[in-house]
């Protein structure tokens, strides 16, 4: 990954693409006041540097039938590099787990789990997560209402 300095045009390009990754270089140029060719070169440099890690569509979970989101805290029963690797492999294998964080505090991990409904969530917890040999404790909160869901970063 290259280290680059970000000027105001780079930050403007990053913000615009974060808001709408489908922008053409011409549309991007109109937003940030650069020519399409300058935007193309800068975008390529931002991609090469790793500042732009990729592009994706933001999907609406409810519209696609995924009506339950849960925040789940997990404590491992014992700690070792092997146990951490085993649990990381488990996380990678289960697409219901949309985000996973190793955290400080009362839990070892915080997971964001998305399923179609409560029955599917219960099946995942009881059929997969709790039986995992390294899992010692699981505590979940069901998301009742989304108050804020900002994608990306606060680019000034």
Secondary structure, 3 states (H helix, E strand, C coil): CCCCCCCHHHHHHHHHHHHCCCCCHHHHHHHHCCCHHHHHHHHHHHHHHCCCCCCCCCCCCCCCCCCEEEEEEEEECCCCHHHHHHHHHHHHHCCCEEEEEECCCCCCEEEEEEECCHHHHHHHHHHHHCCCCCEEEEEEEECCCCCCCCCCCCCC
